[in-house]
Amino acid sequence: MRKSKVSIDKHFIVGDIDKRIYGSFIEHLGRAVYEGIYQPGSPFADEQGLRKDVIDLIQQLNVPIVRYPGGNFVSGYHWEDGVGPKSERPERIDLAWNVIETNQFGLNEFMDWADKAGTTPMMAVNLGTRGVEDAKNIVEYCNLKGGSYYSDLRRKHGYEQPHDIKLWCLGNEMDGPWQMGHKTAMEYGRIASEAGRIMKMVDPSIELVACGSSSLNMETFGSWEDTVLTECYDQVDYLSLHQYYGNEADDTPAFLANTVAMENFISSVISICDAVKAKKRRSKSINLSFDEWNVWYHSRKQDEKLERWCKAPHQLEDIYNFEDALLVAGMMITMLRHADRVKVACLAQLVNVIAPIMTSDTGAWKQTIFYPFALISNHGAGTVLNTVIDTPVYESVHGDAPYLDCVSIMNEENETLTIFALNKDLDSPMEMTCDLRQFNEYKIKEHWALSHPDLKAINTEEFPDNVAPVRSDSAKIDNGILEALLGAKSFHVMILGK
């Protein structure tokens, strides 16, 4: 049996967790909107056509922000098409996903949905086929009280009070040649700078996210970040990161080792941000928005067969298994270990499209990845402690991969200490110890474990709880030392309190 030792000190902190690190994403893609969050005529829909069963599950996820309306979709989107009387809204071709967009769900419907779901928007503007003027107009429409053309247009549409959206994305994946309006780093840096400057002239209280590289694998990674930030550093507050992982080779140890790649990705982008800060001699630091992350590979072959120019097809509908849930837990732990700089993150996406929630005409259910996200988002508030892990490692394409991924979070307000731990050993349990003598009055209040003997196990509408967390009693505290037995291939949440 492998043994790991975790060391923490309540005075050695990483940083406070911004709750927006538990964000998600709704794009006009596949059945994310239509048949996902919006389905008029469904027995589960309210008077606005919003699916109440889906809202209930989203509230269980405790998602504080949702990025909208894309994604690749936003780079060809005219937001004006989705506001005003539905009978007057045009149907448009969407070149991002080769479908027809009906525009029956748009900006104002999204705001109504967000309010009912208990979340807030992270709005993206089109800097692909549009530009500075349109970015100004949408901020005016959303955030000004009235007395101007676009703010009065919102009021005419039935929304007297401004939406007051505070977080905005300056386009999406503009380094990608697949993107409508794809730009060089210099071209994007200039338009992001000008759009950001004018958007903040309209509303100085907003925060802005500039596009970083679409993934670590882009040939321009690094130089893109440096050039973009050199141009727009003073106008933006965050730089985005996007990364998806897959297991096409059916190599689970290598798949779970992607947390090492993610760690290196985050550290590299932080270094570039700080290098530009030094070159510009600025006091402001640029933080990170990891606003697209997930496992994505199951549906790719199926999507190659989709007919072009249909409406809301079954697209990017990955059916997640247990090993995917383990990696999602590891990815969240990795981001939390950088809570001082990763302030925003969005699981991509939320419903039906590479999502923790699936729907049909007869119900909605939780995929396997729902559970690590919900456990961490609901119990991961407070201050991240510098969590030092002494654990065996194994070789991977990304370098040595630790068998244990772990992070600890102190919540002084609730007087709790929460430990998230992932045992990536597929065959053997692990003994984990942690010296808690600085928390000598603390006892184990809750211990949840997510495990399954079959790495390929999935949840379905018929069997929605096949993979689900259970309470565990495999941890104890004796003389200030936490001893936990972590089963093979398992994720654990241990909540300690007085």
C-alpha positions as CSV (number, residue, x, y, z in Angstrom):
1,M,0.0,0.0,0.0
2,R,1.3,3.4,-0.9
3,K,1.6,6.1,1.7
4,S,1.4,9.9,1.4
5,K,1.9,12.7,3.8
6,V,0.2,16.0,3.6
7,S,1.7,19.1,5.4
8,I,-0.2,22.3,6.1
9,D,0.2,25.4,8.2
10,K,-2.6,27.8,8.9
11,H,-0.2,30.7,8.5
12,F,1.1,29.6,5.1
13,I,-1.6,30.5,2.7
14,V,-2.0,30.6,-1.0
15,G,-4.9,32.9,-1.3
16,D,-8.6,33.4,-0.8
17,I,-11.0,31.5,-3.1
18,D,-13.0,33.7,-5.5
19,K,-16.4,31.9,-5.7
20,R,-16.4,32.6,-9.5
21,I,-13.8,29.8,-9.8
22,Y,-16.9,27.5,-9.7
23,G,-18.5,29.0,-12.9
24,S,-19.9,27.2,-15.9
25,F,-20.9,28.0,-19.5
26,I,-23.9,28.1,-21.8
27,E,-23.3,28.5,-25.5
28,H,-25.7,28.5,-28.4
29,L,-24.5,25.0,-29.3
30,G,-26.3,21.7,-29.7
31,R,-29.0,21.3,-27.1
32,A,-27.4,23.5,-24.4
33,V,-30.0,26.2,-24.8
34,Y,-32.9,24.6,-26.8
35,E,-34.1,21.4,-25.0
36,G,-31.5,22.2,-22.3
37,I,-32.3,25.2,-20.3
38,Y,-35.2,26.4,-22.6
39,Q,-37.9,24.1,-23.9
40,P,-41.4,25.7,-24.3
41,G,-44.1,23.2,-24.2
42,S,-42.2,20.8,-21.9
43,P,-44.1,19.6,-18.9
44,F,-41.0,20.6,-16.9
45,A,-41.0,24.2,-18.3
46,D,-42.3,27.3,-16.5
47,E,-44.3,30.1,-18.1
48,Q,-41.2,31.4,-19.9
49,G,-40.2,28.0,-21.3
50,L,-37.4,27.6,-18.8
51,R,-36.8,24.0,-17.6
52,K,-37.4,23.9,-13.8
53,D,-35.9,20.5,-13.4
54,V,-32.7,21.7,-14.9
55,I,-32.7,24.8,-12.7
56,D,-33.0,22.6,-9.7
57,L,-30.0,20.6,-10.6
58,I,-28.0,23.8,-11.5
59,Q,-28.8,25.1,-8.0
60,Q,-27.3,21.9,-6.6
61,L,-24.1,22.6,-8.5
62,N,-23.9,26.0,-6.8
63,V,-22.7,27.8,-9.9
64,P,-22.1,31.6,-9.2
65,I,-21.4,32.7,-12.8
66,V,-22.3,31.4,-16.3
67,R,-20.4,32.4,-19.4
68,Y,-22.7,33.3,-22.4
69,P,-23.4,33.2,-25.4
70,G,-20.1,31.5,-26.5
71,G,-17.7,30.2,-27.3
72,N,-17.1,30.0,-31.0
73,F,-20.7,31.0,-31.5
74,V,-20.2,34.6,-30.2
75,S,-17.7,35.4,-33.0
76,G,-20.5,35.6,-35.6
77,Y,-23.3,36.6,-33.3
78,H,-25.4,39.8,-33.5
79,W,-26.9,40.2,-30.0
80,E,-29.6,42.4,-31.4
81,D,-31.1,39.4,-33.2
82,G,-32.0,37.9,-29.8
83,V,-33.9,40.8,-28.2
84,G,-37.3,42.3,-28.8
85,P,-40.5,40.6,-30.0
86,K,-39.8,36.9,-30.8
87,S,-42.0,37.1,-33.9
88,E,-39.6,39.6,-35.3
89,R,-36.3,37.8,-34.6
90,P,-34.5,36.5,-37.6
91,E,-33.2,32.9,-38.1
92,R,-29.5,33.0,-39.0
93,I,-26.9,30.5,-40.1
94,D,-24.3,29.8,-37.5
95,L,-20.9,29.2,-39.1
96,A,-19.3,28.1,-35.9
97,W,-21.3,24.9,-35.6
98,N,-23.0,24.7,-39.1
99,V,-26.5,25.0,-37.7
100,I,-29.5,27.4,-37.8
101,E,-29.9,29.7,-34.9
102,T,-33.6,30.7,-34.3
103,N,-32.8,33.5,-31.8
104,Q,-35.9,32.6,-29.8
105,F,-33.7,32.6,-26.8
106,G,-31.5,35.7,-26.3
107,L,-29.9,38.1,-23.9
108,N,-32.9,39.0,-21.9
109,E,-34.2,35.5,-21.6
110,F,-30.7,34.5,-20.4
111,M,-30.8,37.2,-17.7
112,D,-34.3,35.9,-16.6
113,W,-32.9,32.4,-16.5
114,A,-29.8,33.4,-14.6
115,D,-31.9,35.0,-11.9
116,K,-34.1,31.9,-11.5
117,A,-31.0,29.7,-11.5
118,G,-29.3,31.8,-8.8
119,T,-26.3,32.7,-10.9
120,T,-24.9,35.8,-12.6
121,P,-23.7,36.4,-16.2
122,M,-20.3,36.4,-17.7
123,M,-21.1,38.0,-21.0
124,A,-19.0,37.7,-24.2
125,V,-18.8,40.3,-27.0
126,N,-18.2,39.6,-30.6
127,L,-14.7,40.7,-31.6
128,G,-14.6,38.3,-34.5
129,T,-16.9,39.6,-37.2
130,R,-17.8,42.8,-35.3
131,G,-15.9,45.2,-33.1
132,V,-15.6,48.2,-30.9
133,E,-18.9,50.0,-31.7
134,D,-20.9,46.8,-31.1
135,A,-19.1,46.1,-27.8
136,K,-20.0,49.6,-26.7
137,N,-23.6,49.2,-27.7
138,I,-24.2,46.0,-25.7
139,V,-22.8,47.5,-22.5
140,E,-25.0,50.5,-23.0
141,Y,-28.0,48.2,-23.5
142,C,-27.3,46.1,-20.5
143,N,-25.8,48.5,-17.9
144,L,-27.1,52.1,-18.4
145,K,-30.3,53.0,-16.5
146,G,-31.9,55.0,-19.4
147,G,-31.8,58.2,-21.4
148,S,-29.8,56.8,-24.4
149,Y,-30.8,54.8,-27.5
150,Y,-29.7,51.4,-26.4
151,S,-30.7,51.7,-22.7
152,D,-34.1,52.9,-23.7
153,L,-34.4,50.1,-26.2
154,R,-33.9,47.6,-23.3
155,R,-36.7,49.4,-21.4
156,K,-38.9,49.2,-24.5
157,H,-38.2,45.5,-24.5
158,G,-39.7,45.3,-21.0
159,Y,-36.6,45.5,-18.8
160,E,-36.9,48.8,-16.9
161,Q,-33.9,48.2,-14.7
162,P,-30.4,47.6,-16.1
163,H,-28.9,44.1,-16.1
164,D,-25.7,45.5,-14.5
165,I,-23.4,42.8,-15.9
166,K,-20.0,43.2,-14.3
167,L,-17.8,40.6,-16.1
168,W,-17.2,40.6,-19.8
169,C,-15.1,38.5,-22.3
170,L,-13.4,40.3,-25.1
171,G,-14.2,37.8,-27.8
172,N,-13.4,34.1,-27.8
173,E,-10.3,32.1,-28.9
174,M,-9.2,34.7,-31.3
175,D,-5.9,32.9,-31.9
176,G,-7.7,29.9,-33.4
177,P,-7.8,29.7,-37.3
178,W,-11.3,28.0,-36.9
179,Q,-12.6,31.2,-35.3
180,M,-14.7,33.6,-37.4
181,G,-12.7,36.8,-37.5
182,H,-9.5,35.0,-36.5
183,K,-6.7,37.5,-35.8
184,T,-3.0,37.7,-35.2
185,A,-1.9,38.5,-31.7
186,M,-1.2,42.1,-32.6
187,E,-4.5,42.6,-34.3
188,Y,-6.4,41.1,-31.4
189,G,-4.4,43.0,-28.8
190,R,-5.3,46.3,-30.5
191,I,-9.0,45.6,-30.8
192,A,-9.2,44.2,-27.3
193,S,-7.5,47.3,-26.0
194,E,-9.8,49.7,-27.8
195,A,-13.0,47.7,-27.1
196,G,-12.1,47.4,-23.5
197,R,-11.2,51.1,-23.2
198,I,-14.5,52.2,-24.7
199,M,-16.6,49.6,-22.8
200,K,-15.1,51.0,-19.5
201,M,-15.9,54.5,-20.7
202,V,-19.6,53.4,-20.8
203,D,-19.4,51.6,-17.4
204,P,-16.1,52.0,-15.4
205,S,-17.2,49.3,-12.9
206,I,-17.0,46.4,-15.3
207,E,-14.1,43.8,-15.4
208,L,-12.7,42.5,-18.7
209,V,-11.2,39.2,-19.8
210,A,-8.8,39.1,-22.7
211,C,-8.3,36.0,-24.8
212,G,-5.3,33.9,-24.0
213,S,-4.3,30.9,-26.1
214,S,-7.0,28.5,-27.0
215,S,-4.9,25.7,-25.5
216,L,-1.4,24.9,-24.4
217,N,-0.9,23.1,-27.7
218,M,-1.2,26.1,-29.9
219,E,2.0,26.9,-31.8
220,T,1.7,30.5,-30.8
221,F,1.2,29.8,-27.1
222,G,3.4,32.1,-25.0
223,S,4.1,34.6,-27.7
224,W,0.4,35.2,-28.1
225,E,-0.1,36.0,-24.4
226,D,3.0,38.3,-24.4
227,T,1.9,40.3,-27.4
228,V,-1.8,40.6,-26.5
229,L,-1.0,41.8,-22.9
230,T,1.6,44.2,-24.2
231,E,-1.2,45.9,-26.2
232,C,-4.1,45.7,-23.7
233,Y,-2.6,45.3,-20.3
234,D,-4.0,48.5,-18.8
235,Q,-7.6,47.9,-20.1
236,V,-8.1,44.2,-18.9
237,D,-8.3,42.5,-15.6
238,Y,-8.0,38.8,-16.5
239,L,-6.4,36.6,-19.2
240,S,-8.3,33.5,-20.3
241,L,-7.1,29.9,-20.5
242,H,-8.9,27.0,-22.3
243,Q,-8.0,23.3,-22.1
244,Y,-9.8,20.1,-22.7
245,Y,-8.5,16.6,-22.1
246,G,-9.4,13.2,-23.6
247,N,-8.5,9.5,-23.3
248,E,-8.6,8.3,-26.9
249,A,-5.7,5.9,-26.2
250,D,-7.6,4.4,-23.3
251,D,-4.6,4.9,-21.0
252,T,-6.1,5.9,-17.7
253,P,-2.9,6.7,-15.8
254,A,-1.8,9.0,-18.6
255,F,-5.3,10.5,-18.7
256,L,-5.2,11.3,-15.0
257,A,-1.7,12.7,-15.3
258,N,-3.2,15.6,-17.3
259,T,-3.3,17.5,-13.9
260,V,0.5,17.8,-14.3
261,A,0.0,19.4,-17.7
262,M,-2.7,21.7,-16.3
263,E,-0.4,22.7,-13.5
264,N,2.4,23.6,-15.9
265,F,-0.1,25.5,-18.1
266,I,-1.3,27.7,-15.3
267,S,2.2,28.4,-14.0
268,S,3.4,29.3,-17.4
269,V,0.6,31.8,-18.0
270,I,1.1,33.4,-14.6
271,S,4.8,33.8,-15.5
272,I,4.0,35.6,-18.8
273,C,1.5,37.9,-17.1
274,D,4.1,38.9,-14.5
275,A,6.8,39.3,-17.1
276,V,4.6,41.8,-19.0
277,K,3.8,43.5,-15.7
278,A,7.5,43.9,-15.1
279,K,8.3,45.2,-18.6
280,K,5.5,47.8,-18.3
281,R,6.4,48.6,-14.7
282,R,2.8,48.4,-13.5
283,S,1.5,47.7,-10.0
284,K,-1.6,45.9,-11.2
285,S,-1.4,42.1,-11.6
286,I,-3.4,40.3,-14.3
287,N,-5.3,37.3,-12.9
288,L,-6.5,34.3,-14.7
289,S,-9.9,33.2,-16.1
290,F,-9.8,29.5,-16.9
291,D,-13.2,29.9,-18.6
292,E,-13.2,26.7,-20.6
293,W,-12.1,23.4,-19.1
294,N,-13.4,19.9,-19.1
295,V,-13.0,16.4,-20.5
296,W,-14.1,16.3,-24.2
297,Y,-13.5,13.5,-26.7
298,H,-16.4,10.9,-26.4
299,S,-18.6,12.6,-29.0
300,R,-16.2,13.6,-31.7
301,K,-16.8,10.7,-34.1
302,Q,-20.5,11.0,-33.7
303,D,-20.4,14.7,-34.4
304,E,-18.6,14.1,-37.7
305,K,-21.9,12.6,-39.0
306,L,-24.1,15.6,-38.2
307,E,-26.2,17.1,-41.0
308,R,-25.5,20.7,-41.7
309,W,-28.0,23.5,-41.2
310,C,-30.3,21.8,-38.8
311,K,-31.6,23.2,-35.5
312,A,-30.4,22.2,-32.0
313,P,-28.9,18.8,-33.0
314,H,-27.5,16.3,-30.5
315,Q,-24.0,17.8,-30.7
316,L,-21.0,17.4,-28.4
317,E,-23.0,15.1,-26.1
318,D,-20.3,13.3,-24.3
319,I,-21.5,10.5,-22.0
320,Y,-19.1,10.7,-19.1
321,N,-17.7,7.8,-17.1
322,F,-16.2,7.4,-13.7
323,E,-12.6,8.1,-14.8
324,D,-13.7,11.4,-16.3
325,A,-15.1,12.3,-12.9
326,L,-11.8,11.6,-11.3
327,L,-10.0,13.9,-13.7
328,V,-12.5,16.6,-13.2
329,A,-11.8,16.4,-9.5
330,G,-8.1,16.6,-10.2
331,M,-8.5,19.6,-12.5
332,M,-10.5,21.5,-9.8
333,I,-7.9,20.7,-7.2
334,T,-5.2,22.0,-9.5
335,M,-7.0,25.3,-10.0
336,L,-7.7,25.7,-6.3
337,R,-4.0,25.3,-5.6
338,H,-3.6,28.5,-7.7
339,A,-6.4,30.4,-6.0
340,D,-4.3,33.5,-5.6
341,R,-4.3,34.0,-9.4
342,V,-7.1,31.8,-10.8
343,K,-10.1,33.8,-9.9
344,V,-12.6,32.8,-12.6
345,A,-13.2,29.4,-14.1
346,C,-16.0,27.9,-16.2
347,L,-16.7,24.2,-16.6
348,A,-17.6,23.9,-20.3
349,Q,-20.4,23.4,-20.5
350,L,-23.5,23.1,-18.2
351,V,-26.4,21.2,-19.9
352,N,-26.3,18.5,-22.7
353,V,-23.1,19.8,-24.4
354,I,-20.1,18.2,-22.7
355,A,-22.0,18.7,-19.6
356,P,-22.7,17.5,-16.0
357,I,-26.5,17.7,-16.7
358,M,-28.4,15.8,-19.4
359,T,-32.0,16.2,-20.4
360,S,-34.6,14.3,-22.4
361,D,-38.3,15.0,-22.9
362,T,-39.0,12.8,-19.8
363,G,-36.5,14.2,-17.4
364,A,-33.0,15.5,-16.4
365,W,-30.2,13.6,-14.7
366,K,-26.7,14.0,-13.3
367,Q,-23.7,12.7,-15.2
368,T,-20.7,11.3,-13.3
369,I,-18.8,14.7,-13.5
370,F,-21.7,16.4,-11.7
371,Y,-20.6,15.0,-8.4
372,P,-16.9,16.2,-8.0
373,F,-18.0,19.6,-9.2
374,A,-20.9,19.8,-6.8
375,L,-18.9,18.5,-3.8
376,I,-16.1,21.0,-4.4
377,S,-18.2,24.0,-5.2
378,N,-20.5,23.5,-2.2
379,H,-17.6,22.8,0.3
380,G,-14.7,24.8,-1.2
381,A,-15.1,28.3,0.3
382,G,-12.4,30.0,2.3
383,T,-8.6,30.3,2.1
384,V,-6.4,27.8,0.3
385,L,-3.5,26.7,2.5
386,N,-0.1,25.8,1.0
387,T,-0.7,22.1,0.8
388,V,2.7,20.2,0.6
389,I,2.3,16.6,-0.6
390,D,4.9,13.9,-0.1
391,T,3.6,11.2,-2.3
392,P,4.9,8.5,-4.7
393,V,4.9,9.3,-8.4
394,Y,4.6,7.5,-11.6
395,E,6.0,8.3,-15.1
396,S,3.9,10.0,-17.6
397,V,4.3,11.9,-20.9
398,H,3.9,15.1,-18.8
399,G,6.7,14.1,-16.4
400,D,6.4,12.6,-12.9
401,A,2.7,12.4,-11.9
402,P,1.8,12.3,-8.2
403,Y,-0.5,9.4,-7.1
404,L,-2.1,11.9,-4.7
405,D,-3.6,15.2,-5.7
406,C,-4.7,17.2,-2.7
407,V,-5.6,20.7,-1.5
408,S,-6.8,22.0,1.9
409,I,-9.1,25.0,2.6
410,M,-9.5,26.9,5.8
411,N,-12.7,28.7,6.4
412,E,-12.3,30.9,9.5
413,E,-15.9,32.2,9.4
414,N,-17.3,28.7,9.6
415,E,-14.4,27.3,11.6
416,T,-13.9,24.4,9.2
417,L,-10.9,22.8,7.4
418,T,-11.8,21.0,4.2
419,I,-9.5,18.6,2.4
420,F,-10.0,17.4,-1.1
421,A,-8.0,14.4,-2.0
422,L,-7.7,12.2,-5.2
423,N,-6.0,8.8,-5.1
424,K,-4.9,8.1,-8.7
425,D,-3.6,4.6,-7.9
426,L,-5.9,2.3,-9.9
427,D,-5.2,-0.8,-8.0
428,S,-4.3,-0.1,-4.4
429,P,-5.7,2.0,-1.5
430,M,-3.5,4.7,-0.1
431,E,-2.7,5.7,3.5
432,M,-2.8,9.5,3.8
433,T,-1.7,11.3,7.0
434,C,-1.8,15.0,7.9
435,D,-0.5,16.8,11.0
436,L,-3.5,18.8,12.3
437,R,-2.2,19.8,15.7
438,Q,-2.8,23.5,14.8
439,F,-6.4,22.4,14.5
440,N,-6.4,20.4,17.7
441,E,-10.1,21.0,18.5
442,Y,-11.2,19.8,15.1
443,K,-13.1,16.6,14.4
444,I,-14.3,15.0,11.2
445,K,-17.8,16.3,10.6
446,E,-18.3,14.8,7.1
447,H,-16.4,12.5,4.8
448,W,-17.7,11.8,1.3
449,A,-16.0,9.4,-1.1
450,L,-16.6,9.0,-4.9
451,S,-15.5,5.6,-6.1
452,H,-16.6,2.7,-8.4
453,P,-15.0,-0.6,-9.4
454,D,-15.5,0.2,-13.1
455,L,-13.6,3.1,-14.6
456,K,-16.0,3.1,-17.5
457,A,-19.2,3.2,-15.4
458,I,-21.7,5.8,-16.5
459,N,-25.0,7.4,-15.3
460,T,-28.1,7.2,-17.4
461,E,-31.7,8.5,-17.1
462,E,-32.7,4.9,-16.1
463,F,-29.8,4.5,-13.6
464,P,-28.8,8.1,-12.6
465,D,-27.1,7.1,-9.3
466,N,-24.8,4.4,-10.7
467,V,-21.8,6.6,-9.9
468,A,-22.5,8.8,-6.9
469,P,-20.7,9.8,-3.7
470,V,-21.3,8.0,-0.4
471,R,-20.5,8.8,3.2
472,S,-17.3,7.2,4.4
473,D,-15.8,6.4,7.8
474,S,-12.3,5.6,6.5
475,A,-10.6,8.6,8.2
476,K,-9.9,9.4,11.8
477,I,-8.0,11.9,13.9
478,D,-5.8,10.6,16.7
479,N,-3.6,12.9,18.8
480,G,-3.9,15.6,16.2
481,I,-2.9,13.4,13.3
482,L,-5.4,12.7,10.5
483,E,-5.2,9.2,9.1
484,A,-7.3,8.4,6.1
485,L,-7.5,5.3,4.0
486,L,-8.2,6.4,0.4
487,G,-9.6,3.6,-1.7
488,A,-8.0,2.8,-5.1
489,K,-9.1,5.3,-7.8
490,S,-11.2,7.4,-5.5
491,F,-12.0,11.1,-4.7
492,H,-12.6,12.3,-1.1
493,V,-14.0,15.3,0.6
494,M,-13.2,15.5,4.3
495,I,-14.8,18.4,6.3
496,L,-13.3,19.0,9.7
497,G,-14.7,21.4,12.4
498,K,-14.9,22.1,16.1
